[in-house]
Amino acid sequence: MAKVLLVDDEVTMVQLVADSLRSWGHEVHPYSNGPAALEALEEIQPEVIITDLYLDKTRAFGLD
């Protein structure tokens, strides 16, 4: 299945979506803030990124 980078500043939403994706067999790397996700991006090399468009101090489009 897919390697997924999941980013949302709402911790409850991250947990809910991560649990659902894992139940479908995906490898999920959850983050609750943009800067931490950016730091991990090169190491994780996800196939899919799911993110909130407006994160705390980081715009989601900056995750490229």
NULOMI-118383 format. One record per atom (N, C-alpha, C): x, y, z; atom name; residue number from 1; residue in one letter. Coordinates in pm, whole numbers, plus 32768, in hexadecimal, padded with zeros to 4 digits. Atoms other than C-alpha are relative to their C-alpha. Layout:
N
{xx X yy Y zz Z atomo CA num NUM residuo A};
...
# end
This chain:
64
{xx 8053 yy 7F89 zz 8000 atomo N num 1 residuo M};
{xx 8000 yy 8000 zz 8000 atomo CA num 1 residuo M};
{xx 8058 yy 807D zz 8000 atomo C num 1 residuo M};
{xx 7FB9 yy 7F81 zz 800C atomo N num 2 residuo A};
{xx 8061 yy 8170 zz 7FFE atomo CA num 2 residuo A};
{xx 8040 yy 802E zz 8082 atomo C num 2 residuo A};
{xx 7FBF yy 7FBC zz 7F90 atomo N num 3 residuo K};
{xx 8152 yy 8229 zz 80DF atomo CA num 3 residuo K};
{xx 7FC7 yy 808D zz 8002 atomo C num 3 residuo K};
{xx 804C yy 7F83 zz 7FF8 atomo N num 4 residuo V};
{xx 808B yy 8358 zz 8159 atomo CA num 4 residuo V};
{xx 803B yy 805D zz 8069 atomo C num 4 residuo V};
{xx 7FDC yy 7F96 zz 7FA2 atomo N num 5 residuo L};
{xx 8101 yy 849C zz 81F9 atomo CA num 5 residuo L};
{xx 7F7F yy 804B zz 801F atomo C num 5 residuo L};
{xx 807E yy 7FC3 zz 7FD5 atomo N num 6 residuo L};
{xx 7FDC yy 8526 zz 82C1 atomo CA num 6 residuo L};
{xx 8021 yy 8077 zz 8059 atomo C num 6 residuo L};
{xx 7FE0 yy 7F87 zz 7FB5 atomo N num 7 residuo V};
{xx 7FEB yy 868D zz 8341 atomo CA num 7 residuo V};
{xx 7F82 yy 804F zz 801C atomo C num 7 residuo V};
{xx 8071 yy 7FAD zz 7FD7 atomo N num 8 residuo D};
{xx 7EE1 yy 8747 zz 8406 atomo CA num 8 residuo D};
{xx 801C yy 8032 zz 808D atomo C num 8 residuo D};
{xx 7FE5 yy 7FC9 zz 7F7C atomo N num 9 residuo D};
{xx 7EFC yy 882F zz 8531 atomo CA num 9 residuo D};
{xx 7F94 yy 7FDB zz 8067 atomo C num 9 residuo D};
{xx 8066 yy 8032 zz 7FA4 atomo N num 10 residuo E};
{xx 7DC2 yy 8794 zz 85C9 atomo CA num 10 residuo E};
{xx 8022 yy 7F6E zz 801F atomo C num 10 residuo E};
{xx 7FCF yy 8084 zz 7FD9 atomo N num 11 residuo V};
{xx 7E48 yy 8665 zz 8687 atomo CA num 11 residuo V};
{xx 7F95 yy 7F95 zz 7FF4 atomo C num 11 residuo V};
{xx 806D yy 8061 zz 8008 atomo N num 12 residuo T};
{xx 7CF5 yy 85BA zz 8697 atomo CA num 12 residuo T};
{xx 7FE9 yy 7FD4 zz 7F6F atomo C num 12 residuo T};
{xx 8013 yy 801F zz 808D atomo N num 13 residuo M};
{xx 7CD2 yy 85CD zz 851D atomo CA num 13 residuo M};
{xx 8072 yy 7FA7 zz 7FCD atomo C num 13 residuo M};
{xx 7F8D yy 8052 zz 8028 atomo N num 14 residuo V};
{xx 7E31 yy 8541 zz 84EB atomo CA num 14 residuo V};
{xx 7FEC yy 7F70 zz 802F atomo C num 14 residuo V};
{xx 8014 yy 8086 zz 7FCA atomo N num 15 residuo Q};
{xx 7DE0 yy 8419 zz 85CC atomo CA num 15 residuo Q};
{xx 7F92 yy 7FB6 zz 7FB6 atomo C num 15 residuo Q};
{xx 8071 yy 803E zz 8045 atomo N num 16 residuo L};
{xx 7C92 yy 83D4 zz 8524 atomo CA num 16 residuo L};
{xx 8025 yy 7FD3 zz 7F73 atomo C num 16 residuo L};
{xx 7FDB yy 8021 zz 808A atomo N num 17 residuo V};
{xx 7D19 yy 83DF zz 83C1 atomo CA num 17 residuo V};
{xx 806F yy 7F96 zz 7FFD atomo C num 17 residuo V};
{xx 7F93 yy 8063 zz 7FFB atomo N num 18 residuo A};
{xx 7E57 yy 831F zz 841C atomo CA num 18 residuo A};
{xx 7FCB yy 7F75 zz 8020 atomo C num 18 residuo A};
{xx 803B yy 8082 zz 7FDE atomo N num 19 residuo D};
{xx 7D8E yy 8209 zz 84BF atomo CA num 19 residuo D};
{xx 7FB6 yy 7FC3 zz 7F89 atomo C num 19 residuo D};
{xx 804B yy 8032 zz 8074 atomo N num 20 residuo S};
{xx 7CAD yy 81ED zz 838D atomo CA num 20 residuo S};
{xx 805F yy 7FCF zz 7F93 atomo C num 20 residuo S};
{xx 7FA1 yy 8026 zz 8069 atomo N num 21 residuo L};
{xx 7DD1 yy 81E5 zz 8299 atomo CA num 21 residuo L};
{xx 804B yy 7F80 zz 8025 atomo C num 21 residuo L};
{xx 7FBA yy 807A zz 7FD3 atomo N num 22 residuo R};
{xx 7E89 yy 80DF zz 8368 atomo CA num 22 residuo R};
{xx 7FA5 yy 7F86 zz 7FF6 atomo C num 22 residuo R};
{xx 805D yy 8072 zz 8009 atomo N num 23 residuo S};
{xx 7D51 yy 8005 zz 8371 atomo CA num 23 residuo S};
{xx 7FF3 yy 7FCF zz 7F70 atomo C num 23 residuo S};
{xx 8003 yy 8026 zz 808D atomo N num 24 residuo W};
{xx 7D62 yy 8004 zz 81F4 atomo CA num 24 residuo W};
{xx 8089 yy 7FCF zz 7FD0 atomo C num 24 residuo W};
{xx 7F7E yy 8038 zz 8020 atomo N num 25 residuo G};
{xx 7ECD yy 7F93 zz 8200 atomo CA num 25 residuo G};
{xx 806C yy 8063 zz 7FD7 atomo C num 25 residuo G};
{xx 7F9C yy 7F9B zz 8026 atomo N num 26 residuo H};
{xx 7F82 yy 80DB zz 81BD atomo CA num 26 residuo H};
{xx 8064 yy 8017 zz 8071 atomo C num 26 residuo H};
{xx 7F98 yy 7FD9 zz 7FA0 atomo N num 27 residuo E};
{xx 80C6 yy 813F zz 8267 atomo CA num 27 residuo E};
{xx 7FF1 yy 8097 zz 8015 atomo C num 27 residuo E};
{xx 8020 yy 7F74 zz 7FE6 atomo N num 28 residuo V};
{xx 8070 yy 828B zz 830F atomo CA num 28 residuo V};
{xx 8069 yy 8040 zz 805A atomo C num 28 residuo V};
{xx 7FA2 yy 7FB0 zz 7FB1 atomo N num 29 residuo H};
{xx 8161 yy 8393 zz 8390 atomo CA num 29 residuo H};
{xx 7FB6 yy 8082 zz 8025 atomo C num 29 residuo H};
{xx 8051 yy 7F8D zz 7FD9 atomo N num 30 residuo P};
{xx 808B yy 848D zz 8454 atomo CA num 30 residuo P};
{xx 8053 yy 806F zz 8041 atomo C num 30 residuo P};
{xx 7FC0 yy 7F8A zz 7FC4 atomo N num 31 residuo Y};
{xx 80FC yy 85ED zz 84B0 atomo CA num 31 residuo Y};
{xx 7F95 yy 8067 zz 801E atomo C num 31 residuo Y};
{xx 8062 yy 7F9B zz 7FD9 atomo N num 32 residuo S};
{xx 8043 yy 8701 zz 8564 atomo CA num 32 residuo S};
{xx 8030 yy 808E zz 7FE4 atomo C num 32 residuo S};
{xx 7FD5 yy 7F7A zz 8029 atomo N num 33 residuo N};
{xx 8111 yy 8822 zz 84DB atomo CA num 33 residuo N};
{xx 8055 yy 7FF8 zz 7F82 atomo C num 33 residuo N};
{xx 7FBC yy 7FFB zz 8081 atomo N num 34 residuo G};
{xx 81A4 yy 8889 zz 838F atomo CA num 34 residuo G};
{xx 8097 yy 7FF7 zz 8007 atomo C num 34 residuo G};
{xx 7F6D yy 8005 zz 7FFA atomo N num 35 residuo P};
{xx 830F yy 88C8 zz 83F6 atomo CA num 35 residuo P};
{xx 8036 yy 7F73 zz 801D atomo C num 35 residuo P};
{xx 7FD3 yy 8088 zz 7FE2 atomo N num 36 residuo A};
{xx 8334 yy 876A zz 848A atomo CA num 36 residuo A};
{xx 7FED yy 7FA5 zz 7F87 atomo C num 36 residuo A};
{xx 801A yy 8050 zz 8078 atomo N num 37 residuo A};
{xx 8298 yy 86D0 zz 8353 atomo CA num 37 residuo A};
{xx 8067 yy 801F zz 7F93 atomo C num 37 residuo A};
{xx 7F9B yy 7FDA zz 8064 atomo N num 38 residuo L};
{xx 8386 yy 8795 zz 8274 atomo CA num 38 residuo L};
{xx 8088 yy 7FC2 zz 801F atomo C num 38 residuo L};
{xx 7F81 yy 803D zz 7FD9 atomo N num 39 residuo E};
{xx 84B1 yy 8717 zz 833A atomo CA num 39 residuo E};
{xx 8004 yy 7F6B zz 7FDE atomo C num 39 residuo E};
{xx 8006 yy 8091 zz 8015 atomo N num 40 residuo A};
{xx 843E yy 85AE zz 8311 atomo CA num 40 residuo A};
{xx 7FE7 yy 7FD9 zz 7F6E atomo C num 40 residuo A};
{xx 802B yy 801D zz 8089 atomo N num 41 residuo L};
{xx 83D5 yy 85CA zz 81A3 atomo CA num 41 residuo L};
{xx 8069 yy 7FB4 zz 7FAF atomo C num 41 residuo L};
{xx 7F99 yy 8041 zz 8051 atomo N num 42 residuo E};
{xx 8521 yy 8568 zz 8104 atomo CA num 42 residuo E};
{xx 801A yy 7F71 zz 8030 atomo C num 42 residuo E};
{xx 7FE8 yy 8086 zz 7FCA atomo N num 43 residuo E};
{xx 8552 yy 843F zz 81ED atomo CA num 43 residuo E};
{xx 7F8D yy 7FA1 zz 7FE1 atomo C num 43 residuo E};
{xx 8076 yy 8055 zz 8013 atomo N num 44 residuo I};
{xx 83EE yy 83BB zz 81CA atomo CA num 44 residuo I};
{xx 7FE8 yy 7FE2 zz 7F6C atomo C num 44 residuo I};
{xx 801B yy 800B zz 808F atomo N num 45 residuo Q};
{xx 83CB yy 83F4 zz 8051 atomo CA num 45 residuo Q};
{xx 7F77 yy 7FC1 zz 7FE6 atomo C num 45 residuo Q};
{xx 8087 yy 8037 zz 800E atomo N num 46 residuo P};
{xx 8251 yy 83C3 zz 8053 atomo CA num 46 residuo P};
{xx 7FD2 yy 7FFA zz 7F6F atomo C num 46 residuo P};
{xx 8041 yy 8009 zz 8083 atomo N num 47 residuo E};
{xx 8186 yy 8359 zz 7F27 atomo CA num 47 residuo E};
{xx 7F86 yy 805B zz 7FFB atomo C num 47 residuo E};
{xx 8077 yy 7FAC zz 7FF4 atomo N num 48 residuo V};
{xx 805D yy 8423 zz 7FA5 atomo CA num 48 residuo V};
{xx 8013 yy 805F zz 8075 atomo C num 48 residuo V};
{xx 8000 yy 7F9F zz 7F92 atomo N num 49 residuo I};
{xx 8045 yy 8561 zz 8076 atomo CA num 49 residuo I};
{xx 7F70 yy 802F zz 8012 atomo C num 49 residuo I};
{xx 8084 yy 7FCD zz 7FDD atomo N num 50 residuo I};
{xx 7EFF yy 85B6 zz 8125 atomo CA num 50 residuo I};
{xx 8017 yy 806D zz 8068 atomo C num 50 residuo I};
{xx 7FE5 yy 7F91 zz 7FA6 atomo N num 51 residuo T};
{xx 7F03 yy 870B zz 81CA atomo CA num 51 residuo T};
{xx 7F8C yy 8062 zz 8008 atomo C num 51 residuo T};
{xx 805A yy 7F8F zz 7FEE atomo N num 52 residuo D};
{xx 7E2D yy 881F zz 8254 atomo CA num 52 residuo D};
{xx 803B yy 8072 zz 7FAD atomo C num 52 residuo D};
{xx 7FCB yy 7F94 zz 8053 atomo N num 53 residuo L};
{xx 7E4C yy 894D zz 816C atomo CA num 53 residuo L};
{xx 803D yy 8071 zz 8051 atomo C num 53 residuo L};
{xx 7FCA yy 7F96 zz 7FAC atomo N num 54 residuo Y};
{xx 7E8E yy 8A40 zz 828A atomo CA num 54 residuo Y};
{xx 802B yy 7FC6 zz 8085 atomo C num 54 residuo Y};
{xx 7FC6 yy 8036 zz 7F86 atomo N num 55 residuo L};
{xx 7F75 yy 89C2 zz 8398 atomo CA num 55 residuo L};
{xx 8038 yy 8072 zz 8053 atomo C num 55 residuo L};
{xx 7FC2 yy 7FA1 zz 7FA5 atomo N num 56 residuo D};
{xx 8004 yy 8A77 zz 84C3 atomo CA num 56 residuo D};
{xx 8086 yy 802F zz 7FC6 atomo C num 56 residuo D};
{xx 7F85 yy 7FC1 zz 8031 atomo N num 57 residuo K};
{xx 810F yy 8B62 zz 8430 atomo CA num 57 residuo K};
{xx 8033 yy 7FCB zz 7F7A atomo C num 57 residuo K};
{xx 7FD0 yy 8039 zz 807F atomo N num 58 residuo T};
{xx 812E yy 8A97 zz 82EC atomo CA num 58 residuo T};
{xx 7F8A yy 7FEE zz 7FA2 atomo C num 58 residuo T};
{xx 8066 yy 801D zz 8064 atomo N num 59 residuo R};
{xx 805F yy 8A96 zz 81B0 atomo CA num 59 residuo R};
{xx 801D yy 7F79 zz 7FC4 atomo C num 59 residuo R};
{xx 7FEE yy 8088 zz 8031 atomo N num 60 residuo A};
{xx 8029 yy 8938 zz 812F atomo CA num 60 residuo A};
{xx 8049 yy 7FFB zz 7F7A atomo C num 60 residuo A};
{xx 7FBE yy 8001 zz 8082 atomo N num 61 residuo F};
{xx 809F yy 8997 zz 7FD3 atomo CA num 61 residuo F};
{xx 8097 yy 8012 zz 800C atomo C num 61 residuo F};
{xx 7F71 yy 7FF6 zz 7FE8 atomo N num 62 residuo G};
{xx 81F5 yy 89D7 zz 806D atomo CA num 62 residuo G};
{xx 8040 yy 7F7A zz 801C atomo C num 62 residuo G};
{xx 7FCB yy 8085 zz 7FE6 atomo N num 63 residuo L};
{xx 821C yy 8861 zz 80A2 atomo CA num 63 residuo L};
{xx 803D yy 7FC1 zz 7F84 atomo C num 63 residuo L};
{xx 7FC4 yy 8037 zz 8079 atomo N num 64 residuo D};
{xx 82A6 yy 8838 zz 7F42 atomo CA num 64 residuo D};
{xx 8094 yy 8003 zz 800E atomo C num 64 residuo D};
# end
